[in-house]
Each structure stands twice: as structure tokens, then as C-alpha cells.
Amino acid sequence: MNFFRGVMGGQAAGPQPSGAETIQKLCDRVASSTLLEDRRDAVRALKSLSKKYRMEVGTQAMDHLINILQTDRSDSEILGYALDTLYNIICNDDEEEQDESEDAVTPIPLSGKHKPVSMPDENAQKQADDLGVQFTDKFIEDPEHVTLLLTLLEEFDFHVRWPGVKLLTALLKNQGVQVQGIILVSPMGVSRLMDLLADSREVIRNDGLLLLQQLTKSNAAIQKIVAFENAFERLLDIITEEGSSDGGIVVEDCLLLLLNLLKNNSSNQNFFKEGSYIQRMKPWFEVGDDNSGWSAQKVTNLHLMLQLVRVMVSPVNSPGATASCQKSMYQCGLLQQLCTILMATGVPADILTETINTVSEVIRGSQVNQDYFASVNAPSNPPRPAIVVLLMSMVNERQPFVLRCAVLYCFQCFLYKNQKGQGEIVATLLPSTIDANSISAGQLLCGGLFSADSLSNWCAAVALAHALQDNLTQKEQLLRVQLATSLGKPPVSLLQQCTNILSQGSKVQTRVGLLMLLCTWISNCPIAVTHFLHNQENVPFLTAQISENLGEDERLVQGLCALLLGICIYYNDNSLENYTKEKLKQLIEKRIGKENFVEKLGFITKHELYSRAAQKPQPVFPSPEQMLFDHEFTKLVKELEGMITKAVHKSSEEEKKEEEVKKTLEQHDNIVTQYKELIREQDAQIQELKEQVSTMSSQNDQLQTTITQQLSQIQQHKDQYNILKLKLGKDNQSQANSQGDGSQVNGLQTEELTQLREEVEELRKQHTLLQTQLSDKEALISTLRSGASQTAEGSAGASDNTELLKELEALRSQIQAQSAEIHQMKTERQDLLRRAEAGSSDAVAGGDGSLDAAKMAELDSRLTAQMTETEKLKEEAKRSSETRAELEQQLASATSTVAILQTEKAKLQTEVQESKKEQDDLLMLLADQDQKIHSLKQRLKDLGETVDDEDDLDARDQTDDDDEEDDEDED
């Protein structure tokens, strides 16, 4: 006790021990003490010293602390102290919570969450980080330590679970890959961590979010497991509960975790889309009319939400997945909501910029979304298309640089694989469609192309180049555009004006933009090449630019001029005599040199900004001066560089051979095309003939069926004719023939009666079988009724049995009615037999004398009546068979009812067993609680406190129980 008084701050005689000695003594006490209280106090003292003496506590006490976690699992207090101590020595962050006063052992300077920590230099911080990494390596040397920590997270006690979450987060920050591997192979490791999101205590839930952020970093396997543990549903629920974009930092943490799960993970992206979670993102972007005064947290949340949308439709994703997500976003109204933010007033600039980028990627390559975006109008008077409003911002040099880049990206995405949109943009430049009373996209692009701002020149040139990308028709249409340069001078073409500005020696950024526009324009368009070469000044200007020895800044311009001249060679149709392919190559060889030309052409791909622009479509540049290359143009350069190099080095003979080969190939292709068309026609004819054959086959089958039916009818008519003929012959025959006729009629009647007798016997057997089945079912239901009466749900079972008995009584009555009908049929059969015998006897008795016509008529009428009664008997037999089928169905329903009753009985028995088990658990908990209360009372008595005696409390409880029993007896 004297030792702990010294540690707790009391005055002790003699020299004070150093920190290392104190820590060593505490470690010995933790290792050797047999009493739990002594170990607990020692661990608490280590916790208080772990911040000031981090190195000493980590090196000496870590093994003892891990041993505490393994052995003292029953005491949550000592577990919490041990976990806090481990967190203090492993964590490198300065964000440490203030200790409670009751846990404080020595005064330690606080380092709160928002309190700045002064560091003498960066080396000290680096040493602290290295120390945390070293202790982390020591902790995870044995993977069982991490598994033990995961097991402790299952404890519900706040003082165990919360420090456990913080410790695991610190381990992941220091050695994320190793700890991720251990958690991944641990049974139910990720599932245990996912349970943190369901904790009702917000502190643990929020720190659980931070833990999952560290866990899911750059690990696709863990990301998939977390996603399939219903993470999307839980995170979206938390975001909704916290107020969506108006929520606090918890919403930000949820969004960061969602970004970790979805970014570069196609499996999770598909799961997110298939789970209809895209539809739940729409309410995030509902903004009101008053958008002033957005908090910094709301701006951060909305920025992350927009990034989440962009992750789902990023150009780096597979085209099929991106198109599917774009379709879902349009159908659920998410694109419409984003366009509303785009056109709203008062939206912060950075949110507006990110919204433009998001809309860009939602419409990129999707014809439906691009058409919708073209129809969006800004809320102005008069209304203007959203594209026009955005282009006004792009060519306005007073707008922020990032906003202008975003607008350019939006325009590029709108025109990507959208020939309809390209045609609409180019049409606004044509003379027949220009409206002087309104501002069009073409006018804005031309204004930006020739303005004094070099960034506007570059953006307008790139935007116009995208309107021509892979569209030969619009390249030819743009040649018709005429510009009025000044009053009194004739208009010049847009192509000529671009070359005029090039020759004037403007800024590098302007010239690079114009050269990219010209290269895109005339590539794969021989007519545009002819128009460009028709100006006698263009080729001398290009050769002069390429041949000069200029500085580093001009090398890129020289390379682009070489590319433009190479395109003029490669796509030249030799329509101009002065600038055929051969003459241009001779000009290059004389003025520039082939090797020098190829070297200058290679300056483009060697430029440092070329590789940056080739990485992704979005134009992202740190400064306006570095905005030189466009992503689509880098693809064009990569495609043309090799072809131009080969074209320049080829001789005229090689070109002639290639021309001949091309012509031969074209002829071959024409022949192949003709054969293909012939084959298609023959295939179509064969298909038509097959259809005709199938139609005629079906018609033939129908005709054969008709013929068969007609043949059978003819045969029936023949039989009837023979019968009638026999009957007519019988009228003219003698008495013997009349007797023969009577016996023949009686013979026919006897065969029908025999058939009826067999049907009645079959019905009797079926009736007997049904009665046997009913008796079995009645016995089974009576057994179940007696068993169900013993359960707590007896009344419901009795009512079901009563209904079942009613159904059985109805079945019994139906069977009795059926029996009566069968008895009646038996009686009628016997009457028929008697009548037949009477008819035969009458025929024999009348053999001595001649039968008159009246007697024959009477026999015919009786025969007709008997045949009618026979038909009635057949119908009644048919009805009895239908009744039997209904009885079988009712028996099946009764069987299913019996099965349901048996299932309910099993459920009741299971619930009884579970309730007994819960009662036993409660009794165990009460026993443990009584033991803890007894030990606490004993400690209070040892400390000198006055405590009510347990016997007195028991006496009071007994008195209260007696009073309650008396009240119950009176009740």
C-alpha cells in the first residue's frame, strides 16, 4: 500500500524513484499479484504513465498487458485499463481523450482533440511515428493477439468495447496491410466489426465508422465482404437519420466509407446498382430556393455525395456498367436533380464546380442523358439553354479557373459519341441558322477563339475540336463558316482566320489550341486538306516554323506544325498540282530534312504535359499556363504519329505500289461486297421459301385432317344407310324375320345394360375407397385434437377442428346422397332388365299368331324410352365421378390443415424450451449480481462505512413479501 501511495501522489520518505523504475515495479506487480484489485491498480497506474513514458511502458509492459487481456477476461475494468494503455503506446495521433479524474494517477498534460501540440521539429514527430509502428509490429507478431482483440470487441461493456475499437483502428493506421490480412483470415472477423454499426451508443458507432474506413482501404476482398454484410443499407440509413447533407461529421464518415467500398471495385458498384441504392441518393441533392449561408460541413458532405455519384459513372469503369448506372440515374430523377443544382442561385463555387463535373460524367456517352441535358434551360428571361450559359462562363476570363475547366469538361462529355449534338453546335455557326437576336453556342465559341485571353482561345479551340471529333460531315460543314473580320473587307473562312492568327505569333497556349483544332479538323477529311493547302501561305509558314531552331517553349509548337503538315501529306488526294504528296515530301526533304522532321514530330509525345493529359478525360491542371493538351487529341497523335512517319519515308515507287495494292484491295472488297449482297438476297429468298413451305405443310396437314374426318363421316353415313336399308327390309319380311328383329333389338339393349352394370360396380368400389379414407382422416384429426387441447393455444385449435368436423359432416352427407343415387341407379337397372325380359317374352308369345302394326309401334316406343333412360344413367355416372374428384381435393386440404396444426404444436414446444432457458440465464445473472453486491458491502465495511445488514434487508424484504401475499389473498 505504501508503494501505491507513492504512485498516487502521496508524500513518501526517501528519494523518489525514476519513471523507468516505477514502471518496472508496476510490471512486477501486474505479473506477480494474486489479488485482482492489486493488478487492476497497477494497470491503471501504467495507463496514466503511458503517455509521458511511452517508450518505457511499451517495452516493459506490453507482454504483461496482453497477458491481462487473456487471463482477466471476467473483469471489464482491468480490461479497459489494459486496452487504453496499449492504445496510448501504439497510437501516433495527438488526438487523445482526456482521462477521467478518478482514473488519473499522475498529472499529465492534456492533449485534447482541438488543442495544438507544439513540436520542436519534424524529426520528433517522425520518431514518434516510428515508435508506434515498432510497437504495432511487436503486437501483431502473434496473429492471435489481433484475434483476441476481435473477440474482446464482442463484449458489450462500454469500457471494453470502445478502447478496443480505438486500439484496432490505431493498429490499422500503423500497419494496415498486415492487420487486414490477419482480420481477413480470422473467422467472422469482418462480421464482428460490422456489428459496431448497429451499436446504440453513438460514440462506439462513430468510431466503428473510422475503424471500417481504415479496414477497407485498398483491399478489394475486405470491401466485398463488408458490402455483402449489408453495409450499404446501414450506411444509407445512418446518413438519413443524421440529416443527409445537413448532417454532421458522422455523415462525412459514412460517405468516406462508401467511397472506399465503391471506388475501383466493379463488384460492389454492380451490387450497389442492383440493390436500388442509386435511387436513395436522389434526396441528398434536394436544395431549396434560398441557398445562402451554407455551413462548411454541408459543403463537405455535398462534395463527397457528388464524388460518390461520379464513382458510379467514372470513365475508368467498364462501359457496360457505366451505361447501366447512367440509365438508372436518369430514370430515378437524379440527373434532373443535379441539373436543378446546376441552374440554382446562391450555390457555393466549389459545389457548383463539382456538380458540373458530376453532370458531365452522368451524360458522357449516353444519348438519352445528352438529349435531356440539351433540353435544360436556365431560369433567365428569356430562357437560355444551359449549354449556352455554361459556355458564357468558360470564355469569361473573370470566372475561376477550376470552374472554366469544369465547363469545358461538361461540353466535351456532351459531345462525346453524340453526332446529333455535334451537328447542333456546328449548325449555330452556319449562315442559314444564325439568329442575330440571341446568343448561340457557336457565337460564344468564335468569340472565345479570337479573344485576347489565351485561356479562352485554348478552351474554345478544344471545344470546337470536340464538335468535329470523328464526324466527317461536320468537318465539311464547318468549311462553309464565313467570318466578318472588319468593315469594308470581304469575309474570310474560319479555317483561314485560324491560320492568320497562327501566323501573327500569338501566345504559345493560343497557338497550341489552334493547331490542335486544325489537326482534328483536317484529319481524315481530304476536302478540308485541300482547302487548307489552297492558301499559298500555309505550307511556307509551317516549313519555316519547323525548320527554325527555337527555344524549349517553341518546341511543342514545332511538333504540332510537323503533325499538321504530316496530316496534309497522309490525307492528300493530290487534287492540287502544286501540293501533291510527292511534292510536299520533296519540300520536307529540301527545307527540313526527313530525320529532322520526324524528330520535331516526336517532341509532342515527349512533352511532360502530354502524358498527364493522356491519363484521363477530365482536364485537370494545376495552373492555366500548363493547360496545353487535350485527352482526345493525345489519342489522335498516338494514332497518326506512326502513319505520318511511314508516309514521309516512303518513296514514290512504294507509294505507287501501295496505290495499286489499295486499288486491288478496293476491287477485291467491291467483289466481296457484291457477293455478300448476293448471298444476303439468296438467304432472304431461301427464308421466304422456307416460310412458304412451312405454311403449305401446315395447310396440307389441315387438309389431311379434313379428308380423314370426311372419310369417317362418309363411313358413318354408309353404316346408317345399311341400317336403314335393313330396317326397311324388315317391314316386308315374315313373322320369323320380325321375331329376329326383336331379338336383335333385345341383343343390342343387353350389351348396353352390361356396360352400365360394370360402371355401377366401379362406382361402388370408389365409394367404398372414399369411405375408408374418410375414416382414416377422422381418426387422425381426433388424435391431433386431443394433442392440441393440451397446448396454450387450445381454443384456436378447437375452433379449427370444429370447422374441419363441419367439412367432414358435409362430405359425409354428400357421400350419402351419392349412395342414394347409386341405389336409385341399381333400381332403374333392375327395372330395365325386367322390361327387357318382358319384351322378349311378349315376342315369343306372339309367335303363334301374326303381330300387328300397333304392337310393333309399342315396342319401338319402349325401346326409345329405354335408350333415353340409359343416357340419363351415363350422365349421372359422369356427375358422380366429378363429385369423387371434389371429395379427393377436400381430403387433400384436410391433410394440409393437419400438417399446419402439427407445425404450430412444434413451434409452441420450442418457445416453451426457449423461455425455460431464458429463465435459467436470468437466475444465473441474479446470482452473480448478489455475489458482487456482497463483495462490495464487505469492502465498504472494511473501509469503515456503515452498511445495512443483509439480514435486516432480508427481513424487510420478507415483510414486504408477506404484505404483498396478504394483498393477493384478499384479492
Buried (B, 14 or more C-beta within 10 A) or exposed (E): EEBBEBBBEEEEEEEEBEBBEBBBBBBEBBBEBEEEEBBBBBBBBBBBBBBBBBBBBBBBBBEBBBEBBEEBBEBBBBBBBBBBBBBBBBBBBBEBBEBEEEEBBBEBEEBEEEEEEEEEEEEEBEEBBEBBBBBBEBBBEEBBBBBBBBBBBEBEEBBBBBBBBBBBBBBBBBBBEBBBBBBBEBEEBBEBBBEBBEBEBEEBBBBBBBBBBBBBBEBBEBBBBBBEBBBBEBBBBBBBEBEBBEBBEBBBBBBBBBBBBBBBBEEBBBBBBEBEBBBBBBEBBEBEEEBEEBEEBBBBBBBBBBBBBBBBBBBEBEEEBBBBBBBBBBEBEBBBBBBBBBBBEEBBEBBBBBBBBBBBBBBBBBEBBBEBBBEBBBEEEEEBBBBBBBBBBBBBBEBEBBBBBBBBBBBBBBBBBBBEBBBBBBBBBBEEEBEEEEBBBBBBBBBBBBBEBBBBBBBBBBBBBBBBBBBEEBBBBBBEBBBEEEEEEEEBBBBBBBBBBBBEEBBBBBBBBBBBBBBBBBBBBBBBBBBBBBBEEBBEBBBEBBBEEEEEEBBBBBBBBBBBBBBBBBBBEEEBEEBBBBBBBEBBBEBBBEEBBBBBBBBBBEBEBBEBBBEEBBBBBEEBEEBBBBBBBBEBBEEBBEBBBEBBEBEEEEBEEBEEEEEEEEEEEEEEEEEEEEEEEEEEEEEEEEEEEEEEEEEEEEEEEEEEEEEEEEEEEEEEEEEEEEEEEBEEEEEEEBBBBBEEBBEEBEEBBEEBEEBBEEBEEBBEEBEEEBEEBBEEBEEBBEEBEEBEBEEEBEEBBEEBBEBBEEBEEBBEEBBEBBEEBEEBBEEBBEBBEEBBEBBEEBEEEEBEEEBBEEBEEBBEEBEEBBEEBBEBBEEBEEBBEEBEEBBEEBEEBBEEBEEBBEEBEEEEEEEEEEEEEEEEEEEEEEEEEEEEBEEEEEEEEEEEEEEEEEEEEEEEEEEEEEEEEEE
